């Protein structure tokens, strides 16, 4: 499994608990985040057989990187909204054309749900670094188009409690080929 935009390694820590994942790679553009992930995962103190399953790599989601090729699955958890919209095509190519994992799990905030956050000003995004947030329909449109372009199937699932009017706080797409 490759965790694209792994940040401080929260998903990697969970994947390490499951022995079925024999190789877990985390990629992030931030060296500081990778250093924090290394500390949080305690890679220096893990037993050798555990530590050998994990690799942290510095890199970008916007350029072809042969190190990302050949994985069974990629996780892109709360990352896409940090990319500038004009760069989404480069991201798609990097993920679906070049890395081409058999499965991709991608999550992103549901913009419609933002009205449920009492402390979030109307029209604001959830994080200052978010470049955009999609409605459920916008996410489905993007996901279906990406799946069609790159020959994947896609299905969409809610993440978190669903409100009858605005849906879940987070939305997930699972792409498979």
Secondary structure, DSSP 8 states (H G I E B T S, - for coil): -EEET-TTSHHHHHHHT-TT---EEEEES-HHHHHHHHHHHTTTTS-HHHHTTEEEEE--SSS--GGGTT-SEEEEES-GGGS-GGGHHHHHIIIIIII--SEEEEEEEBGGGGGG-TTS-TT--SSTT-S--B-HHHHHHHHHHHHHHHT-EEEEEEES--BTTTB-SEEEEEEE-
